[in-house]
Amino acid sequence: MTTLLVSLLVAVLLVLAVAVFVGRRDRSRTTSSEDRAALHAARDGQARTDVERHMMQGEASRGRTPHST
């Protein structure tokens, strides 16, 4: 019975060690400049879309027809 509990404990510790190792490895991985540029472009596009939507809603609330894009 003791051998079974020790084996189970070792298995659990091994799984935890692997999970911690993989987590640290993935966090320390650096992103490439392409990934940063794509993220920046996506944020710019989202911000532009948000501004356009906000302006269209403001024009619609004042009774104007928003410009079509």
C-alpha positions as MATLAB code, in Angstrom:
seq = 'MTTLLVSLLVAVLLVLAVAVFVGRRDRSRTTSSEDRAALHAARDGQARTDVERHMMQGEASRGRTPHST';
ca = [
       0.000    0.000    0.000;
       2.859    2.370    0.808;
       4.478    1.669   -2.547;
       1.245    2.578   -4.332;
       0.928    5.894   -2.464;
       4.574    6.805   -3.092;
       4.223    5.950   -6.789;
       1.062    8.050   -7.035;
       2.767   10.970   -5.280;
       5.763   10.756   -7.616;
       3.464   10.695  -10.652;
       1.552   13.764   -9.440;
       4.776   15.652   -8.734;
       6.125   14.748  -12.166;
       2.979   16.031  -13.888;
       3.133   19.277  -11.892;
       6.813   19.744  -12.732;
       6.134   19.288  -16.441;
       3.200   21.737  -16.295;
       5.340   24.390  -14.573;
       8.204   23.868  -17.023;
       5.966   24.177  -20.088;
       4.210   27.229  -18.649;
       7.476   29.049  -18.017;
       8.855   28.088  -21.404;
       5.790   29.411  -23.205;
       5.769   32.666  -21.242;
       9.420   33.354  -21.922;
       9.067   32.805  -25.649;
       9.466   36.103  -27.496;
       7.166   37.174  -30.270;
       8.523   38.026  -33.672;
       8.351   41.511  -35.141;
       5.752   40.254  -37.633;
       3.481   39.212  -34.781;
       3.869   42.628  -33.137;
       3.158   44.410  -36.411;
       0.071   42.293  -37.054;
      -1.197   42.943  -33.532;
      -0.611   46.687  -33.944;
      -2.438   46.717  -37.297;
      -5.357   44.782  -35.823;
      -5.656   47.241  -32.926;
      -5.542   50.196  -35.311;
      -8.245   48.639  -37.478;
     -10.438   47.939  -34.451;
     -10.001   51.502  -33.167;
     -10.891   52.915  -36.589;
     -14.002   50.727  -36.732;
     -15.029   51.825  -33.238;
     -14.676   55.504  -34.148;
     -16.694   55.054  -37.352;
     -19.444   53.197  -35.470;
     -19.545   55.889  -32.796;
     -19.851   58.653  -35.385;
     -22.593   56.810  -37.271;
     -24.571   56.339  -34.065;
     -24.233   60.037  -33.242;
     -25.451   61.064  -36.674;
     -28.354   58.621  -36.510;
     -29.439   59.962  -33.114;
     -29.533   63.493  -34.561;
     -31.759   62.331  -37.408;
     -29.094   62.340  -40.103;
     -28.417   59.488  -42.448;
     -24.896   58.157  -41.829;
     -22.496   58.050  -44.739;
     -22.283   54.720  -46.439;
     -18.845   53.123  -46.659;
];
